[in-house]
Every structure is written in structure tokens, then in C-alpha cells.
């Protein structure tokens, strides 16, 4: 009941804020996710998502279908339970942590010159010198520009000789974000851990602190450094380690 009350209170506050600006300028809603398709990049390169039509509106008068998918496919949420035995499963993440003020760390220039770039402590500190300390309970979006490869799955996963190559975060930067008390981290590459990682060190740093992730986001390079809100809306799978997710930015 307490979670329901908090959720309703959060929604009321957001709607009130939006209504209060109706005479001025409504927030612009930006979709930060990819639609699920059968040929989207998957971690193994194998087909992991299937949609089967079970009803056709023209033929049957009703359109219906069923899907089968990995929890960690497409734009998706990593629940803390993904890498923490005591972490929240998907449905246990408090809903108020899924609607958060957000900041964007844009490292696209660095990632353009280094496919294995890892966000550094210096990157975070540079952002904070210009914009102030990253707020507690905020969502940190990491813009690498890697989403430009999404339509080419082989280039997106970028695997050579059994090793993937794409940007992520350094463990040191992840530890700093843990110190800042962030609610979550989102990135526009396949993982918050950079491609060559074999032990998922960033996951193991953040998830025991119940910090969730959103991976395979898109459009992050077009966001401002801060001053906006993000809504994260995963499929609410009981006991889930994550799930496909809609994610939106509300820009002033």
C-alpha cells in the first residue's frame, strides 16, 4: 500500500508540474529506446525475440499476438538482482526510483576515437565542475554515440576473435557514482561494462547497492547535461532479473 501511495503521489506531482507550465511551455517527451524487433542485436548474436501473430484485424476482427524474449534484449532494464543475490528483482524496484531527475555524461567524442572507452572519474568530475555535484537519487545517462550502429548488429556488438568491443564505464567511475547515491545508470551501448570485460566488474560494483541499469538506450547524445526528468518503465516481471523497457526524457 505504501508503494502505491508513493507512486500515486509521484504521478500527481509530475502532472501538477506539467499542468503548471501549460500556460507556458509543455515538456517535450523524447523516446530513448529502440523498438523490439526480431533482427535487433542480441548478446550472443542468436535470435532471442520472436513475435507471432495470433489474430488479424482484417481477417478476424481483432489483432493479437504473443512474444518470447530474453529479459536482457533490446532497450532493457537490469534489475539489481541480475548480479546481486540480495538485490531487488524487477517488480521490487520502488516505483519512485523509476521516475528521476537525470544528468547526461556525454563521452561520444572519446568513444569515437576509442571503441573500448571507459568513462573515467575525470569525466564525472569535469561534469561536476561545470554543473555541480551529481544529485543523490538521480539517473545518470552515459552518452557514447554507440547507438548509431544499432541497425548493423555485427558492428554494434563488434566482436572479433571472441571479444566484444564497445564503450562502458570504468570501475573507478562506477564507485564514484555509488558514492553519489545515484538511483540508476543508463547507457547507449550493450552494457555498462565495456566490451572486453569478462567479469562484469561495473555490474558487481553497483548492483549490490540496488542501483539498476538501462542498456541499449538511444538518443542520449542529443540530451542536455541536466535539468530534465527521465521515466523508466520496464515490463514488471515478478522475480525478474530485468526486462524490456520503455524510457522517456521530459525536456523543458
KEDOMI-403569 format. One record per residue: residue in three letters; x, y, z of N, C-alpha, C, O in turn. Coordinates in steps of 0.2 Angstrom, whole numbers, plus 2048, in hexadecimal, padded with zeros to 3 digits. Atoms other than C-alpha are relative to their C-alpha. Layout:
# residues N
ALAXYZXYZXYZXYZ
...
//
This chain:
# residues 252
UNK8047FA80080080080080480680080380B7FD
UNK7FC7FA80080E80C8048038027F98048077F7
UNK7FD7FF8078168097F37FB8037FB7FC8087F7
UNK8067FD80480580D7EB7FF8078017FE80B7FD
UNK8017F97FE80381D7F58068047FD80480A7FA
UNK7FA7FC8038158237F07FF8007F98018067F6
UNK80080080781281E7DE7FB8057FE7FC8097F9
UNK8057FB8028028287DD80280780280080C7FE
UNK7FD7F97FF80A8377E68058027FB8048087F9
UNK7FB7FE8058188377DA7FD8027FA7FE8077F7
UNK8047FE80680C8377CB7FD8068017FD80A7FC
UNK8037F97FF8028457D38048057FF80380B7FC
UNK7FB7FB80081184F7D58028027F98038087F7
UNK7FE7FF80781784D7C37FB8037FC7FC8087F9
UNK8057FD8048068507BC7FE8078027FD80C7FE
UNK8017FA7FE80485F7C78058057FD80480B7FB
UNK7FB7FC8038158667C17FF8017F98008077F6
UNK8017FF8078108637AF7FA8057FF7FA8097FB
UNK8067FC8007FF86B7B28028088017FF80C7FE
UNK7FE7F97FE80887A7BA8038047FA80480A7FA
UNK7FC7FD80681287D7AA7FB8007FA7FE8027F4
UNK80480080680387B79E7FF8077FD7FF8077F7
UNK8017F980380188E79C8078027FD8078077FA
UNK7F97FE80381488E7988027FB7FB8007FC7F5
UNK7FD80480581C8807908007F98028027F7808
UNK8008077FE81886D7918067FD7FF80A7FE7FA
UNK7FA8048018268617948007FC7FA7FB7FA7F8
UNK80080480682C8597848027F98028077F8806
UNK7FF8077FE82C8467868047FC7FB8027FD7F5
UNK7FB80380583B83D77E8007F88018027F6807
UNK7FF8077FF83B82A77B8077FE80080B8007FB
UNK7F980280084C8237808017F87FF8067F6801
UNK7FF80780184981177B7FF7FE7F97FC8017F5
UNK80180380784980576C7FA7FC8017F97F9806
UNK80580480083A7FC7678037F88008087F77FD
UNK7FE80780083B7E97697FF7FD7F97F97FD7F7
UNK80180380683E7E07598047F98008097F9804
UNK7FD8077FF8437CE7558088017FD80C7FC7FF
UNK7F98008028537D474C80580580380A807801
UNK7FC7FC7FC8597E07598067FC8038067F6804
UNK7FA8037FD86B7DD7617FE7FC8067FA7FE80A
UNK8018047FA86B7CF76E8077FF80280C7FF7FF
UNK7FA8017FD8797CB77A8047FA7FD80A7FB7FC
UNK7FD80680387D7BA7728008007F88047FD7F5
UNK8008008078797BF7607FA7FC7FE7F97FC7F8
UNK80580580286B7B27607F98048017F9809804
UNK8067FD7FF8597B675E7FC7FF8077FC7F9808
UNK8038027F98517B876F7F98038017F6803807
UNK8077FD7FF8417C276C7FC7FD7FA7FE7FE7F4
UNK8058028058327BB7627F98038027F7802807
UNK8077FE7FF8217C37607FC7FC7FA7FD7FC7F4
UNK8058038058137B87587F98038017F6803806
UNK8067FD8008037BF7537FB7FA8017FB7F57FE
UNK8058057FE7F47B675A7F98027FE7F47FF7FF
UNK8077FD8027E67C17538018067FB80680A7FC
UNK8007FB8057E47CC7447FA8047FF7F58027FF
UNK8067FC8007D97DB7447FC8007FA7F68007FA
UNK8048018067D47DA7327FD7FA7FF7F77F97FC
UNK8038068017D17C87327FC7FD8067F67FB805
UNK8048037FA7CB7C47447FD8068047F9804808
UNK8047FB7FC7C57D574A80480280680280780A
UNK7FD7FE7FA7D27D67578087FE7FF8097F97FC
UNK7F98018017E57D87578037FD80780280180C
UNK7FD8037FA7EF7CD7648077FD7FE8087FB7F8
UNK7FA8048018007C57668037FE80680180080C
UNK7FC8027FA80C7BD7728078007FE8098007F9
UNK7F97FF80181E7C07758047FB8058027F980A
UNK7FB8047FB82D7B677C8078047FF8098067FA
UNK7FA7FC80083D7C07818047FE8068027FC80B
UNK7FC8007FA84C7C078C7FE8068047FB80B801
UNK8027FA7FC84A7CC79A8058057FF80480B7FF
UNK7FB7FC80185A7D47958018017F88077FF7F6
UNK7FF7FF8078577D97837FD8067FE7F8809801
UNK8027FA8028547E977A80180580580680480A
UNK8007FB7FA8527F97857FD7FC8067F77FB806
UNK8028047FB8517F0795803802807808806807
UNK7FE7FF7F98527F27A88047FA8038027F4802
UNK7FD8057FB85F7E87B37FE80280780080780A
UNK8027FF7F98577E67C48067FE80480A7FB802
UNK7FA8017FC8647E67D28017F88018067F6802
UNK7FF8077FF8607D37D48047FD7FB8067F77FB
UNK7FD8038068687D07C38077FE80380A7F9800
UNK7FA8027FD8797D07CD80180180780680280A
UNK7FF8007F98757D17DF7FA7FB8037F47FC802
UNK8048057FD86D7C37E97FB8038047F5801806
UNK8057FC7FB8657D07F57FD8067FC7F9809800
UNK8027FA8038617DD7E87F87FF7FE7F67F97FD
UNK80780080284F7E27E27FF7FC7FA8037FD7F5
UNK8028038068477D77D57FB8067FD7FA80B800
UNK8037FA80483E7E27C77FA8038047F9809805
UNK8067FE7FD82D7E37D08018038077FD80780A
UNK7FF7FD7F98357E87E180480780080580A805
UNK7FD7F980183E7F87DA7FB8058027F58057FF
UNK8067FB7FE8348067E37FF8047FA8038077F7
UNK8027FC80682A80F7D680380780080480A7FA
UNK7FE7F98008308207DC8078007FD80A8067FB
UNK7F980080384281B7D68007FF7F98057FF7F6
UNK80080180783C8187C57FE8077FC7FD8077F6
UNK8017FA80383782A7C280480580480380780A
UNK7FB7FC7FD8468357C68038067FC8028067F6
UNK7FC7FB80384F8457C38067FD7FD8097F8800
UNK7FB80380485D8417B68068057FE80480B7FE
UNK7FA7FD80386E8467B18037FC7FA8027F67FA
UNK7FD8038068778427A18088017FF80A8077FF
UNK7F980080188A83E7A08017FF7F88007F97F6
UNK7FF80180788E84078D8087FF7FF80C8047FF
UNK7F980280189E8377898017FD7F98057F97F7
UNK80080380789A8347768078027FD8097FE7F9
UNK7FA7FF8038AA83D7718057FC8028097FA7FD
UNK7FB8057FE8B583277B7FF7F97FD8037F67FB
UNK8018078038AC8227758018007F98027FA7F6
UNK7FF8008088AD8277638077FF7FF8097FC7F9
UNK7F98018018C08267658037FA8048087F7802
UNK7FE8067FC8C08177717FA7FC8017F67FD805
UNK8068048008B480976E7FF7FD8077F97FB808
UNK8008037FA8B880277F80080580680280480B
UNK8007FA7FB8B68137887FC7FE8067F77FC806
UNK8038017F98B281279B7FF80780380480A804
UNK8017FA7FD8AA8217A38058008068057FC80A
UNK7FB8007FA8B78277B07FE8058057F8808805
UNK8027FC7FA8B68307C18018077FD7FD80C7FF
UNK7FF7FA8038BD83F7B77FA8037FC7F88097FD
UNK8067FE8038AE83F7AC7FB8028047F7807803
UNK8067FF7FB8A283F7BB8028078037FE80B804
UNK7FE7FA7FD8AC84D7C38008067FC7FE80B7FE
UNK8017FA8058AD8587B47F98027FF7F78087FF
UNK8077FE80089A8577B37FE8048067FB809806
UNK8017FD7FA89985B7C580380780180080C804
UNK7FD7F97FF8A486A7C47FC8057FC7FB80B7FE
UNK8047FC8048998717B67F98018027F5806801
UNK8078017FF88886C7BD7FE7FF8077F87FF809
UNK8018027F988A8687D08007F98018007F57FC
UNK8008077FE88A8587D97FA7FC7FD7F47FF7FE
UNK80580480388084A7D17FB7FF8067FD7FC80B
UNK8048017FA87084A7DC7FF7F98027FF7F47FE
UNK8028067FD86C83C7E77F97FD7FD7F58017FC
UNK80680380385F8307E07FE8027F97F88017F7
UNK8017FE8078618367CF8017FA7FB8047F57FD
UNK7FE80580586282C7BF8068037FC8058087F9
UNK7FA7FE80487382D7B67FF7FD7F98007F77F9
UNK80080280787282C7A38078007FD80A8067FD
UNK7F980080388282779A7FF8007F97FE7FB7F6
UNK80180080788282D7888077FF7FD80C8037FD
UNK7FA80180388F82577E8008007F88058007F4
UNK80280080788782676C8007F97FD8007F97F7
UNK7FF80780388981376A7F97FE7FD7F97F97F9
UNK8078028038768127668008017F97FB7FF7F5
UNK8007FE80787A8197558017F97FC8007F97F6
UNK7FF80680387F8077517FA7FB8007FB7F57FE
UNK8058047FF86F7FF7567FD7FC7FA7FC7F67FB
UNK8038038068687FB7458057FB7FD8037F77F8
UNK7FB8058028787F17428027FB8068087FD809
UNK7FF8047FA8787E374F8077FE80180A7FE807
UNK7F980280088A7DD74B804806802809805806
UNK7FC7FA7FF8917EE74C7FE80280880380580B
UNK8027FE7FA8877F275C8037FB8068067FE80A
UNK7FD8057FB88D7E27668088007FF80B7FF803
UNK7F97FF80189E7E475D8057FB8038097FD807
UNK7FC8067FD8A57D37618067FE7FB8047FD7F5
UNK7FB8028048B67CE75B8047FB8048067FC80A
UNK7FC8057FC8BF7BE7607FD7FE8078017FD80B
UNK8038027FA8B27BA76D8008068057FD80580B
UNK8007FA7FC8B47CC7757FC8057FD7FD8077F8
UNK8047FA8028A77DA774804806802808806806
UNK7FD7F98008AC7EC7727FB8058007F88067FB
UNK8057FA8008A17FA77880280480780580180B
UNK7FF7FC7FA8A28087857FB7FE8067F67FC805
UNK8048017FA89C80779780380580580580A804
UNK7FE7FC7FB8A180E7A88067FC8038077F6803
UNK7FB8037FC8B180B7B27FD7FE8077F8801809
UNK8038027FA8AF8037C38018068057FD807809
UNK7FF7FA7FC8B78137CB7FA8058007F8808805
UNK8067FB8018A981E7C37FA7FD8037F6800806
UNK8068037FD89C8117C98008018077FB80280A
UNK8007FF7F88A28127DB7FE8078027FB808807
UNK8017F97FF8A18257DA7F88018007F5805804
UNK8077FF80188F8247D47FC7FC8067F77FE808
UNK8038047FA88B8177E28018058067FC80680A
UNK7FF7FB7FB8928257EE7FB8058007F9808805
UNK8057FA8028878327E67F97FD8027F4801803
UNK8078037FE8788267EB7FB8007FA7F58027FB
UNK8047FF8068718267D97FB7FA8007FC7F5803
UNK80580580086181C7D68017FB7FA8007F57FB
UNK7FF8048068668157C58058037FB8078097FB
UNK7FB7FE8058728157B67FD7FE7FA7FB7F87F9
UNK80380280686C8157A48068017FB80A8067FC
UNK7FA7FF8058788137957FD7FE7F97F87FA7F8
UNK8028028078768127828047FB7FC8047FB7F6
UNK7FC80680388180377F7FD7FA8037F97FA807
UNK8038067FE87E7F17838017FF8087FD7FA80A
UNK7FF8017F98847F2795804805803807809800
UNK7FD7FB7FC88A7FD7A38087FE80180C802802
UNK7F980380089A7F27A38028007F97FF7FF7F4
UNK7FD8008078A57F57948017F97FD8017F4800
UNK8018068048A57E87868057FA8038037F5803
UNK7FC8067FF8B57DE78B8007FE8078037F9809
UNK8008037FA8B07DC79D7FD7F98007F97F77FD
UNK8028077FF8AE7CA7A37FD7FF8067FA7F9807
UNK8038017F98A97CC7B57FB8058027F8805807
UNK8067FB7FF89C7DA7B38028048077FD80480B
UNK7FE7FD7FA8A57E47C07FC8068027FB807808
UNK8047FA7FE89A7F47BF7F97FD8037F7800808
UNK8068037FE88A7E97C18017FE8087FD7FF80C
UNK7FF8037F98927E17D180280680580280580B
UNK7FE7FA7FC8977F37D77F98038027F8805808
UNK8067FC7FE8867FB7D67FA7FC8027F67FE806
UNK8078047FF8787ED7D78007FE8077FA7FE80A
UNK8018017F987C7E87E97FE8068047FB80580A
UNK8037FA7FD8777FA7ED7F98027FD7F78077FE
UNK8077FF8038667F87E48008057FB7FB8097FA
UNK8007FB80586B8037D67FF7FC7F98027F77F8
UNK8028048068627FD7C68048047FA8068097FA
UNK7FE7FE8068687FF7B47FB8007FA7F67FC7FB
UNK8048008068608037A38067FF7FB80A8047FA
UNK7FB80180686A7FC7947FD8007F97F77FF7F9
UNK8038008078687FE7817FB8068007F78067FC
UNK8057FA8018608107838038037FA8078017F7
UNK7FE7FC80686181C7757FE8078017FA809805
UNK8017F880086182F772803804805801809806
UNK7FD7FD7FA86B8337818048067FE80580B802
UNK7FC7FA80287783E7777FD8067FF80080C7FF
UNK8047FA80186984A7747FD8038067FA809806
UNK8037FD7FA86584D78680580580380B806802
UNK7FC7FB7FD86B85C7908037FD8068027F7808
UNK7FC8037FA87785979F7FC7FF8067FD7FA80A
UNK8048017FA86985B7AC7FA8047FF7F88077FA
UNK8067FC8008598637B17FA7FD7FD7F58007FA
UNK80680380284D8567AB7FE7FA8048027F8808
UNK8038057FC8438477B18007FA7FB7FE7FA7F5
UNK8008068048448357AB7FB7FB8037FB7FA809
UNK8058067FE8368277AC8037FA7FD8047F97F7
UNK7FE80780283C8157AC7FA7FB8017F87FB807
UNK8068047FF82E8097A98017F97FD7FF7F77F7
UNK7FF8078028337F67A87FA7FC8017F57FE804
UNK8058057FF8287E87A68007FD8078067FB809
UNK8008017F98237E47B88007F88017FB7F6803
UNK8008077FF8297D27B98017FE80780780080A
UNK7FF8027F98277CA7CA8067FB8008067F67FC
UNK7FA8047FF8387C27CF8058027FA80A7FE7FA
UNK7FB7FF8068407CA7BF806803802807806806
UNK7F97FD7FF8527CE7BD8008067FC8068097FC
UNK8007FB80484D7DB7B17FA8007FB7F57FC7FD
UNK8058008058427DE7A28008057FB80280B7FC
UNK8017FA80583E7E87927FD8068037F9805807
UNK8017FA7FD83C7FA7967FE8057FC8028067F7
UNK8017F980383480A79080380580580380580B
UNK7FD7FB7FD83E8197957FF8077FD8008077F7
UNK8027FA80383982B79380480680480580580A
UNK7FE7FA7FD84183C7967FB8057FF7F88067FA
UNK8057FA80083684B79B805806800807808805
UNK7FC7FB80183F85A7947FC8078017F78077FE
UNK8037FA80083B86C7988018047FA7FE80A7F9
//
